[in-house]
Amino acid sequence: MGDIKGCRQCGAELVPGDKFCGDCGSPLPAAAESGVNGPLPANPMGQASPPANAGRQPAAAPLPSAAPVPPPVRGLQPGNVSNLGRSSGVNKNTLLIIFSLLGILFLAAGGIYWWISRGEETGKAASSPIVNQDKSKATTGGQSGISASAPAVDLTRAAAYLPEPGLKATFFVNYPDGMAGVVERISARVVSNEAVRVSEVETGVEQGEAFGFGFHYVERADGTYYIPDQTPDEIFPVLKNNLSVGQTWNYQDEFGRITWTVADIGVDLNLGFTIFEDCLLVKEDNQAAGFQSVTYYAPGRGSVLVRDPSGGTEYYKMTAMTLIDAAQAADTVKKWSPNYALIKDDRTQY
């Protein structure tokens, strides 16, 4: 049989002394010292070449397929002294190197997997709202970055949904009579009477002329009420305490009956420029006017959206909000509330 020039399995060039192919790992026919017939190239270590007529040894039996082993690392084939530069202990050192490389690859793969998983979890955390036990989200709104979330309050208490002093908000209004426009709402403390929690004005411009009207919010044992500044002797209910879904209250006068029903509580409302948390939804059925609506009250912000029950029309929608100086807010409220000094909670009212 002629000299073995290449691997019988893949045809790769063989290195004298190899017992396995450096490319495919196939066992090679064993030979005496050289592993090939005929002359060998000069040994780079300066060792003498074996006799040219060294006989062949029977081919080594293939490894059982049931016990797979790592593929040989090219350039580190077992028994290849010239590649390793050693004349003894080759197989043991080579196996150690192979297992070390495999261990490094395993650790590296684990590290890459951990880093990718860490990145995915970080991305999820960044894109998801941050919620704590008080359901406070990291949301902002308005031009000043004022948070849409008010401090943690009792959501069953009517006063939780009054606007805080110094709040300035912009609304788009679309009245049922077809008129539309933009108004501003500003709240402040201008009444000394302790029961009057906060006052509020709504201002706008119509046909080039500025207008405004004020309201004063009173807290009583059973809930909150408002007093129109133009009629300081009248008082009307806003919300009742111990709020719960399905709760109702009424107001009756000579014109007809109005019924309010709590439709939902603890609802988050996304108005585009910010997200209002824990909103209270109250449905109003004004039988005197033949008009129905649903109002969204946000804690510390007051009403932020009024729409028809079907959701098709938005009558009153906040589009921006910010906090302004307390003195500036009070001056604006006083300007449009000429009777603010007369306002008090007279229990003989309604």
VOKEMAR-931178 format. One record per residue (C-alpha): residue number from 1; residue in three letters; chain; x, y, z. Coordinates in Angstrom, 3 decimals, m for minus. Each point is the difference from the previous one (the first is absolute). Example, Ala and Ser with C-alpha at 12.3 -4.5 7.8 and 13.67 -1.06 7.14 Angstrom:
% residues 2
{guse 1 'ALA' 'A' {12.300 m4.500 7.800}},
{guse 2 'SER' 'A' {1.370 3.440 m0.660}},
% end
This chain:
% residues 350
{guse 1 'MET' 'A' {0.000 0.000 0.000}},
{guse 2 'GLY' 'A' {1.353 3.446 m0.841}},
{guse 3 'ASP' 'A' {0.862 2.749 2.380}},
{guse 4 'ILE' 'A' {m2.841 1.705 1.873}},
{guse 5 'LYS' 'A' {m0.089 3.509 m1.420}},
{guse 6 'GLY' 'A' {m3.364 1.060 1.317}},
{guse 7 'CYS' 'A' {m2.873 m0.951 2.255}},
{guse 8 'ARG' 'A' {m2.159 m2.757 m1.429}},
{guse 9 'GLN' 'A' {m3.140 1.720 1.324}},
{guse 10 'CYS' 'A' {0.466 3.652 m0.990}},
{guse 11 'GLY' 'A' {3.196 0.059 m2.063}},
{guse 12 'ALA' 'A' {1.770 2.496 2.298}},
{guse 13 'GLU' 'A' {3.797 0.000 0.041}},
{guse 14 'LEU' 'A' {1.450 m2.058 2.850}},
{guse 15 'VAL' 'A' {2.827 0.861 2.372}},
{guse 16 'PRO' 'A' {2.464 m2.781 0.717}},
{guse 17 'GLY' 'A' {m0.742 m1.672 3.312}},
{guse 18 'ASP' 'A' {m3.711 0.949 0.071}},
{guse 19 'LYS' 'A' {m2.404 m2.614 1.271}},
{guse 20 'PHE' 'A' {m3.045 2.091 m0.819}},
{guse 21 'CYS' 'A' {m0.770 2.232 m2.949}},
{guse 22 'GLY' 'A' {0.514 3.669 0.895}},
{guse 23 'ASP' 'A' {m3.100 1.037 m1.985}},
{guse 24 'CYS' 'A' {m2.695 m2.603 0.538}},
{guse 25 'GLY' 'A' {1.394 m1.936 3.008}},
{guse 26 'SER' 'A' {m0.166 m3.396 m1.712}},
{guse 27 'PRO' 'A' {2.460 m2.566 1.447}},
{guse 28 'LEU' 'A' {2.915 m0.750 m2.288}},
{guse 29 'PRO' 'A' {1.641 m3.407 m0.596}},
{guse 30 'ALA' 'A' {2.633 m0.457 2.685}},
{guse 31 'ALA' 'A' {3.600 m0.197 m1.163}},
{guse 32 'ALA' 'A' {3.274 m0.679 1.713}},
{guse 33 'GLU' 'A' {1.320 3.326 1.357}},
{guse 34 'SER' 'A' {m0.566 1.913 m3.242}},
{guse 35 'GLY' 'A' {m3.563 m1.036 m0.861}},
{guse 36 'VAL' 'A' {0.906 m0.001 m3.797}},
{guse 37 'ASN' 'A' {2.157 m2.037 m2.392}},
{guse 38 'GLY' 'A' {2.994 1.503 m1.618}},
{guse 39 'PRO' 'A' {2.220 2.857 1.049}},
{guse 40 'LEU' 'A' {m1.268 2.693 2.370}},
{guse 41 'PRO' 'A' {0.822 3.683 m0.152}},
{guse 42 'ALA' 'A' {2.643 1.286 2.365}},
{guse 43 'ASN' 'A' {m1.203 0.267 3.579}},
{guse 44 'PRO' 'A' {m0.054 3.587 1.145}},
{guse 45 'MET' 'A' {1.179 m1.154 3.449}},
{guse 46 'GLY' 'A' {3.164 m1.471 m1.529}},
{guse 47 'GLN' 'A' {m0.964 m3.559 0.834}},
{guse 48 'ALA' 'A' {0.954 m2.851 m2.324}},
{guse 49 'SER' 'A' {m2.626 m1.300 m2.391}},
{guse 50 'PRO' 'A' {m1.171 m3.608 0.417}},
{guse 51 'PRO' 'A' {1.030 m2.653 m2.512}},
{guse 52 'ALA' 'A' {m1.661 0.304 m3.351}},
{guse 53 'ASN' 'A' {m1.173 m3.591 0.017}},
{guse 54 'ALA' 'A' {m1.861 0.171 3.281}},
{guse 55 'GLY' 'A' {m2.992 m2.283 m0.224}},
{guse 56 'ARG' 'A' {m3.614 1.097 0.337}},
{guse 57 'GLN' 'A' {m2.095 m0.726 3.044}},
{guse 58 'PRO' 'A' {m3.635 m1.074 m0.267}},
{guse 59 'ALA' 'A' {m2.382 2.911 m0.263}},
{guse 60 'ALA' 'A' {m1.312 1.207 3.340}},
{guse 61 'ALA' 'A' {m3.605 m0.839 0.725}},
{guse 62 'PRO' 'A' {m2.360 2.992 m0.240}},
{guse 63 'LEU' 'A' {m1.272 1.566 3.214}},
{guse 64 'PRO' 'A' {m3.474 m1.154 1.001}},
{guse 65 'SER' 'A' {m2.664 2.436 m1.111}},
{guse 66 'ALA' 'A' {m1.725 m0.277 3.348}},
{guse 67 'ALA' 'A' {2.861 1.856 1.681}},
{guse 68 'PRO' 'A' {0.538 3.178 m1.996}},
{guse 69 'VAL' 'A' {3.128 2.002 0.648}},
{guse 70 'PRO' 'A' {0.823 3.617 m0.814}},
{guse 71 'PRO' 'A' {1.350 0.390 m3.547}},
{guse 72 'PRO' 'A' {3.760 0.399 m0.242}},
{guse 73 'VAL' 'A' {1.288 3.543 0.050}},
{guse 74 'ARG' 'A' {1.868 0.643 m3.238}},
{guse 75 'GLY' 'A' {3.725 0.265 0.651}},
{guse 76 'LEU' 'A' {m0.315 m1.874 3.312}},
{guse 77 'GLN' 'A' {m0.526 m3.549 m1.230}},
{guse 78 'PRO' 'A' {0.847 m2.750 2.487}},
{guse 79 'GLY' 'A' {3.500 m1.436 m0.544}},
{guse 80 'ASN' 'A' {1.148 2.830 m2.295}},
{guse 81 'VAL' 'A' {3.314 0.905 1.626}},
{guse 82 'SER' 'A' {1.027 2.437 m2.707}},
{guse 83 'ASN' 'A' {m3.121 2.117 0.455}},
{guse 84 'LEU' 'A' {0.242 0.139 3.788}},
{guse 85 'GLY' 'A' {3.777 0.348 0.149}},
{guse 86 'ARG' 'A' {0.337 m2.726 2.669}},
{guse 87 'SER' 'A' {1.419 m3.524 m0.130}},
{guse 88 'SER' 'A' {m1.831 m1.461 3.003}},
{guse 89 'GLY' 'A' {m3.303 0.322 1.873}},
{guse 90 'VAL' 'A' {m1.724 1.157 m3.189}},
{guse 91 'ASN' 'A' {m3.371 m1.743 0.322}},
{guse 92 'LYS' 'A' {m0.547 1.054 3.600}},
{guse 93 'ASN' 'A' {0.913 3.645 m0.634}},
{guse 94 'THR' 'A' {m2.084 0.151 m3.139}},
{guse 95 'LEU' 'A' {m3.078 m1.302 1.747}},
{guse 96 'LEU' 'A' {0.491 2.523 2.774}},
{guse 97 'ILE' 'A' {0.220 2.792 m2.569}},
{guse 98 'ILE' 'A' {m3.108 m1.251 m1.807}},
{guse 99 'PHE' 'A' {m2.041 m0.193 3.186}},
{guse 100 'SER' 'A' {1.281 3.411 1.083}},
{guse 101 'LEU' 'A' {m1.087 1.503 m3.312}},
{guse 102 'LEU' 'A' {m3.399 m1.645 0.288}},
{guse 103 'GLY' 'A' {m0.359 1.345 3.527}},
{guse 104 'ILE' 'A' {0.852 3.514 m1.164}},
{guse 105 'LEU' 'A' {m2.507 m0.283 m2.849}},
{guse 106 'PHE' 'A' {m2.680 m1.201 2.444}},
{guse 107 'LEU' 'A' {0.640 2.882 2.374}},
{guse 108 'ALA' 'A' {0.030 2.483 m2.865}},
{guse 109 'ALA' 'A' {m3.308 m1.332 m1.341}},
{guse 110 'GLY' 'A' {m1.516 0.241 3.454}},
{guse 111 'GLY' 'A' {1.242 3.563 0.373}},
{guse 112 'ILE' 'A' {m1.441 1.002 m3.383}},
{guse 113 'TYR' 'A' {m3.342 m1.581 0.875}},
{guse 114 'TRP' 'A' {m0.067 1.835 3.351}},
{guse 115 'TRP' 'A' {0.809 3.316 m1.681}},
{guse 116 'ILE' 'A' {m2.718 m0.438 m2.655}},
{guse 117 'SER' 'A' {m2.547 m1.002 2.645}},
{guse 118 'ARG' 'A' {1.020 2.982 2.094}},
{guse 119 'GLY' 'A' {m0.498 2.306 m2.968}},
{guse 120 'GLU' 'A' {m3.464 m1.416 m0.723}},
{guse 121 'GLU' 'A' {m1.090 0.401 3.617}},
{guse 122 'THR' 'A' {1.379 3.539 0.104}},
{guse 123 'GLY' 'A' {m1.876 0.835 m3.209}},
{guse 124 'LYS' 'A' {m3.222 m1.348 1.447}},
{guse 125 'ALA' 'A' {0.474 1.982 3.185}},
{guse 126 'ALA' 'A' {0.713 3.166 m1.968}},
{guse 127 'SER' 'A' {m3.062 m0.382 m2.207}},
{guse 128 'SER' 'A' {m2.401 m1.057 2.722}},
{guse 129 'PRO' 'A' {m1.600 2.402 2.457}},
{guse 130 'ILE' 'A' {1.616 0.032 3.423}},
{guse 131 'VAL' 'A' {m2.713 m0.960 2.454}},
{guse 132 'ASN' 'A' {0.312 m0.060 3.783}},
{guse 133 'GLN' 'A' {m2.464 m0.834 2.714}},
{guse 134 'ASP' 'A' {m1.634 3.391 m0.416}},
{guse 135 'LYS' 'A' {m0.353 m0.573 m3.772}},
{guse 136 'SER' 'A' {2.272 2.995 m0.656}},
{guse 137 'LYS' 'A' {1.410 0.007 m3.522}},
{guse 138 'ALA' 'A' {2.953 1.988 m1.249}},
{guse 139 'THR' 'A' {m2.102 2.198 m2.230}},
{guse 140 'THR' 'A' {0.251 3.675 m0.699}},
{guse 141 'GLY' 'A' {m2.213 2.502 m1.702}},
{guse 142 'GLY' 'A' {m0.313 3.597 m0.976}},
{guse 143 'GLN' 'A' {2.682 2.484 m0.804}},
{guse 144 'SER' 'A' {1.662 m0.009 3.415}},
{guse 145 'GLY' 'A' {0.270 m3.777 0.404}},
{guse 146 'ILE' 'A' {m2.581 m0.077 2.809}},
{guse 147 'SER' 'A' {m0.824 m3.566 0.894}},
{guse 148 'ALA' 'A' {m3.486 m1.200 m0.856}},
{guse 149 'SER' 'A' {0.073 m2.024 3.193}},
{guse 150 'ALA' 'A' {m1.180 1.662 3.189}},
{guse 151 'PRO' 'A' {1.295 m1.112 3.426}},
{guse 152 'ALA' 'A' {m1.562 m3.186 1.330}},
{guse 153 'VAL' 'A' {m3.503 0.770 1.259}},
{guse 154 'ASP' 'A' {m3.160 m1.809 1.001}},
{guse 155 'LEU' 'A' {m1.720 m0.526 m3.350}},
{guse 156 'THR' 'A' {m3.369 m0.532 1.673}},
{guse 157 'ARG' 'A' {0.050 3.552 1.383}},
{guse 158 'ALA' 'A' {m1.611 2.691 m2.148}},
{guse 159 'ALA' 'A' {2.560 2.699 0.897}},
{guse 160 'ALA' 'A' {2.774 m2.123 m1.554}},
{guse 161 'TYR' 'A' {m1.232 1.107 m3.444}},
{guse 162 'LEU' 'A' {0.114 3.770 0.599}},
{guse 163 'PRO' 'A' {2.652 1.919 m1.985}},
{guse 164 'GLU' 'A' {3.038 1.042 2.006}},
{guse 165 'PRO' 'A' {0.709 3.758 0.339}},
{guse 166 'GLY' 'A' {2.283 1.439 m2.666}},
{guse 167 'LEU' 'A' {m1.080 m2.409 m2.730}},
{guse 168 'LYS' 'A' {m0.352 1.559 m3.447}},
{guse 169 'ALA' 'A' {m1.515 m2.216 m2.676}},
{guse 170 'THR' 'A' {m1.004 0.438 m3.629}},
{guse 171 'PHE' 'A' {m3.120 m1.647 m1.400}},
{guse 172 'PHE' 'A' {m1.542 m0.474 m3.391}},
{guse 173 'VAL' 'A' {m3.768 0.396 0.282}},
{guse 174 'ASN' 'A' {m2.593 m1.221 m2.450}},
{guse 175 'TYR' 'A' {m3.380 1.074 1.317}},
{guse 176 'PRO' 'A' {m3.149 m1.954 m0.883}},
{guse 177 'ASP' 'A' {m1.406 3.128 m1.668}},
{guse 178 'GLY' 'A' {2.760 m0.204 m2.617}},
{guse 179 'MET' 'A' {2.358 2.642 1.374}},
{guse 180 'ALA' 'A' {3.654 m0.982 0.460}},
{guse 181 'GLY' 'A' {3.116 1.697 1.301}},
{guse 182 'VAL' 'A' {2.814 0.048 2.553}},
{guse 183 'VAL' 'A' {m0.317 1.015 3.648}},
{guse 184 'GLU' 'A' {2.344 0.153 2.976}},
{guse 185 'ARG' 'A' {m0.726 m1.078 3.535}},
{guse 186 'ILE' 'A' {1.909 1.365 3.001}},
{guse 187 'SER' 'A' {m0.444 m0.970 3.656}},
{guse 188 'ALA' 'A' {1.077 1.820 3.192}},
{guse 189 'ARG' 'A' {m0.805 0.546 3.661}},
{guse 190 'VAL' 'A' {m1.723 3.398 0.256}},
{guse 191 'VAL' 'A' {m2.780 m0.600 2.554}},
{guse 192 'SER' 'A' {0.868 0.115 3.690}},
{guse 193 'ASN' 'A' {m2.924 m2.183 1.022}},
{guse 194 'GLU' 'A' {1.518 m3.300 1.050}},
{guse 195 'ALA' 'A' {m2.681 m2.119 m1.657}},
{guse 196 'VAL' 'A' {0.739 1.535 m3.415}},
{guse 197 'ARG' 'A' {2.847 m2.215 m1.122}},
{guse 198 'VAL' 'A' {0.904 1.600 m3.332}},
{guse 199 'SER' 'A' {m1.386 2.458 m2.556}},
{guse 200 'GLU' 'A' {0.210 m0.265 m3.750}},
{guse 201 'VAL' 'A' {m0.574 2.181 m3.051}},
{guse 202 'GLU' 'A' {m0.457 m0.874 m3.628}},
{guse 203 'THR' 'A' {1.095 2.631 m2.492}},
{guse 204 'GLY' 'A' {0.019 0.367 m3.759}},
{guse 205 'VAL' 'A' {m0.393 2.388 m2.896}},
{guse 206 'GLU' 'A' {m3.139 0.229 m2.110}},
{guse 207 'GLN' 'A' {m0.184 2.289 m3.027}},
{guse 208 'GLY' 'A' {3.075 1.837 1.241}},
{guse 209 'GLU' 'A' {m1.395 0.614 3.484}},
{guse 210 'ALA' 'A' {1.329 m1.732 3.141}},
{guse 211 'PHE' 'A' {m2.465 m1.660 2.339}},
{guse 212 'GLY' 'A' {0.177 m1.964 3.220}},
{guse 213 'PHE' 'A' {m2.126 m1.415 2.815}},
{guse 214 'GLY' 'A' {0.892 m1.454 3.385}},
{guse 215 'PHE' 'A' {m1.026 m2.877 2.267}},
{guse 216 'HIS' 'A' {0.822 m0.743 3.619}},
{guse 217 'TYR' 'A' {0.229 m3.586 1.256}},
{guse 218 'VAL' 'A' {m1.246 m0.864 3.475}},
{guse 219 'GLU' 'A' {0.659 m3.178 1.962}},
{guse 220 'ARG' 'A' {m2.760 m1.297 2.231}},
{guse 221 'ALA' 'A' {m0.349 m3.178 2.020}},
{guse 222 'ASP' 'A' {m1.795 m1.824 m2.828}},
{guse 223 'GLY' 'A' {2.110 1.235 m2.928}},
{guse 224 'THR' 'A' {0.945 3.032 m2.082}},
{guse 225 'TYR' 'A' {m2.190 2.806 m1.370}},
{guse 226 'TYR' 'A' {0.554 3.055 m2.155}},
{guse 227 'ILE' 'A' {m1.274 3.559 0.322}},
{guse 228 'PRO' 'A' {m0.163 2.123 m3.159}},
{guse 229 'ASP' 'A' {1.625 3.362 0.667}},
{guse 230 'GLN' 'A' {m2.838 1.766 m1.834}},
{guse 231 'THR' 'A' {m2.602 m1.506 2.377}},
{guse 232 'PRO' 'A' {1.780 m0.365 3.371}},
{guse 233 'ASP' 'A' {m3.184 m1.128 1.772}},
{guse 234 'GLU' 'A' {m0.360 m3.133 m2.116}},
{guse 235 'ILE' 'A' {1.889 m3.252 0.449}},
{guse 236 'PHE' 'A' {m0.010 m3.173 m2.114}},
{guse 237 'PRO' 'A' {1.377 m3.511 0.593}},
{guse 238 'VAL' 'A' {3.130 m1.197 m1.792}},
{guse 239 'LEU' 'A' {1.055 m3.335 1.514}},
{guse 240 'LYS' 'A' {m1.071 m2.036 3.012}},
{guse 241 'ASN' 'A' {2.277 m1.712 2.526}},
{guse 242 'ASN' 'A' {0.514 m3.760 0.273}},
{guse 243 'LEU' 'A' {0.175 m0.174 m3.773}},
{guse 244 'SER' 'A' {m0.682 m3.389 m1.555}},
{guse 245 'VAL' 'A' {m1.153 m1.361 m3.344}},
{guse 246 'GLY' 'A' {m3.765 0.303 m0.359}},
{guse 247 'GLN' 'A' {m0.372 2.718 2.641}},
{guse 248 'THR' 'A' {m2.534 2.696 m0.935}},
{guse 249 'TRP' 'A' {m1.108 3.435 1.213}},
{guse 250 'ASN' 'A' {m2.526 2.512 m1.307}},
{guse 251 'TYR' 'A' {m0.873 3.668 m0.279}},
{guse 252 'GLN' 'A' {m3.542 1.218 m0.536}},
{guse 253 'ASP' 'A' {m1.233 3.517 m0.830}},
{guse 254 'GLU' 'A' {m2.933 1.549 m1.811}},
{guse 255 'PHE' 'A' {1.507 m0.847 m3.367}},
{guse 256 'GLY' 'A' {0.464 m3.722 0.552}},
{guse 257 'ARG' 'A' {2.183 m2.666 1.539}},
{guse 258 'ILE' 'A' {3.688 m0.763 m0.442}},
{guse 259 'THR' 'A' {1.375 m3.406 0.975}},
{guse 260 'TRP' 'A' {3.686 m0.876 0.352}},
{guse 261 'THR' 'A' {1.275 m3.590 0.032}},
{guse 262 'VAL' 'A' {3.534 m1.235 0.647}},
{guse 263 'ALA' 'A' {0.867 m2.029 m3.096}},
{guse 264 'ASP' 'A' {3.562 m1.003 0.954}},
{guse 265 'ILE' 'A' {2.873 0.837 2.326}},
{guse 266 'GLY' 'A' {3.791 m0.370 m0.190}},
{guse 267 'VAL' 'A' {0.165 0.384 m3.797}},
{guse 268 'ASP' 'A' {3.138 1.228 m1.798}},
{guse 269 'LEU' 'A' {m0.746 2.492 m2.783}},
{guse 270 'ASN' 'A' {2.454 0.778 m2.804}},
{guse 271 'LEU' 'A' {m0.671 3.431 m1.506}},
{guse 272 'GLY' 'A' {3.065 m0.036 m2.227}},
{guse 273 'PHE' 'A' {2.064 2.621 1.796}},
{guse 274 'THR' 'A' {m0.123 m1.965 3.271}},
{guse 275 'ILE' 'A' {m1.669 m2.877 1.819}},
{guse 276 'PHE' 'A' {m2.375 0.731 2.854}},
{guse 277 'GLU' 'A' {m0.119 m2.769 2.580}},
{guse 278 'ASP' 'A' {m2.792 m1.248 2.212}},
{guse 279 'CYS' 'A' {m2.735 2.004 m1.684}},
{guse 280 'LEU' 'A' {m3.565 m0.043 1.234}},
{guse 281 'LEU' 'A' {m2.692 m0.358 m2.686}},
{guse 282 'VAL' 'A' {m3.378 1.560 0.744}},
{guse 283 'LYS' 'A' {m2.976 m0.139 m2.337}},
{guse 284 'GLU' 'A' {m2.388 2.955 0.057}},
{guse 285 'ASP' 'A' {m3.606 m0.301 m1.137}},
{guse 286 'ASN' 'A' {m1.474 3.480 m0.280}},
{guse 287 'GLN' 'A' {m3.665 m0.709 m0.556}},
{guse 288 'ALA' 'A' {m0.913 3.693 m0.065}},
{guse 289 'ALA' 'A' {2.309 0.676 m2.950}},
{guse 290 'GLY' 'A' {m0.299 m3.443 m1.570}},
{guse 291 'PHE' 'A' {3.781 m0.307 0.115}},
{guse 292 'GLN' 'A' {2.356 m2.774 1.155}},
{guse 293 'SER' 'A' {3.748 m0.002 0.487}},
{guse 294 'VAL' 'A' {2.889 m1.814 1.722}},
{guse 295 'THR' 'A' {2.542 2.039 1.950}},
{guse 296 'TYR' 'A' {3.523 m1.207 0.854}},
{guse 297 'TYR' 'A' {1.319 1.399 3.284}},
{guse 298 'ALA' 'A' {3.736 m0.361 0.713}},
{guse 299 'PRO' 'A' {1.344 0.230 3.573}},
{guse 300 'GLY' 'A' {1.325 3.492 0.685}},
{guse 301 'ARG' 'A' {m0.913 1.138 m3.529}},
{guse 302 'GLY' 'A' {m3.789 0.246 m0.037}},
{guse 303 'SER' 'A' {m1.930 m0.866 m3.151}},
{guse 304 'VAL' 'A' {2.315 m0.742 m2.912}},
{guse 305 'LEU' 'A' {m2.426 m1.389 m2.587}},
{guse 306 'VAL' 'A' {m3.742 0.158 m0.685}},
{guse 307 'ARG' 'A' {m1.447 m2.099 m2.806}},
{guse 308 'ASP' 'A' {m3.298 m1.492 m1.078}},
{guse 309 'PRO' 'A' {m0.747 m3.513 1.332}},
{guse 310 'SER' 'A' {0.765 m1.623 m3.357}},
{guse 311 'GLY' 'A' {3.456 1.602 m0.083}},
{guse 312 'GLY' 'A' {m0.576 1.469 m3.441}},
{guse 313 'THR' 'A' {0.126 3.662 1.038}},
{guse 314 'GLU' 'A' {2.340 1.713 2.444}},
{guse 315 'TYR' 'A' {m1.601 3.107 1.445}},
{guse 316 'TYR' 'A' {2.783 1.082 2.292}},
{guse 317 'LYS' 'A' {3.579 m1.318 m0.253}},
{guse 318 'MET' 'A' {3.208 1.101 1.716}},
{guse 319 'THR' 'A' {2.873 0.499 m2.435}},
{guse 320 'ALA' 'A' {2.721 1.452 2.259}},
{guse 321 'MET' 'A' {0.665 0.875 3.618}},
{guse 322 'THR' 'A' {2.612 1.671 2.162}},
{guse 323 'LEU' 'A' {0.430 1.506 3.458}},
{guse 324 'ILE' 'A' {0.270 3.766 0.297}},
{guse 325 'ASP' 'A' {0.904 2.396 2.814}},
{guse 326 'ALA' 'A' {m2.589 m0.035 2.806}},
{guse 327 'ALA' 'A' {m0.329 3.797 0.019}},
{guse 328 'GLN' 'A' {m0.470 0.127 m3.771}},
{guse 329 'ALA' 'A' {m2.652 m2.728 0.183}},
{guse 330 'ALA' 'A' {m1.828 1.823 2.808}},
{guse 331 'ASP' 'A' {m0.012 3.311 m1.900}},
{guse 332 'THR' 'A' {m1.551 m1.695 m3.046}},
{guse 333 'VAL' 'A' {m2.690 m1.702 2.080}},
{guse 334 'LYS' 'A' {m0.871 3.221 1.789}},
{guse 335 'LYS' 'A' {m0.208 1.898 m3.277}},
{guse 336 'TRP' 'A' {m2.811 m2.224 m1.267}},
{guse 337 'SER' 'A' {m1.625 m0.649 3.401}},
{guse 338 'PRO' 'A' {m1.265 3.379 1.237}},
{guse 339 'ASN' 'A' {m1.943 m1.630 2.849}},
{guse 340 'TYR' 'A' {2.830 m2.131 1.382}},
{guse 341 'ALA' 'A' {0.042 1.937 3.298}},
{guse 342 'LEU' 'A' {m3.666 m0.867 0.574}},
{guse 343 'ILE' 'A' {0.385 m3.745 m0.482}},
{guse 344 'LYS' 'A' {m0.544 m2.210 3.039}},
{guse 345 'ASP' 'A' {m1.507 m3.364 0.750}},
{guse 346 'ASP' 'A' {m3.454 0.908 1.199}},
{guse 347 'ARG' 'A' {m1.630 m3.250 1.151}},
{guse 348 'THR' 'A' {m3.424 1.469 m0.736}},
{guse 349 'GLN' 'A' {0.920 m0.307 m3.657}},
{guse 350 'TYR' 'A' {m1.197 m3.106 m1.860}},
% end
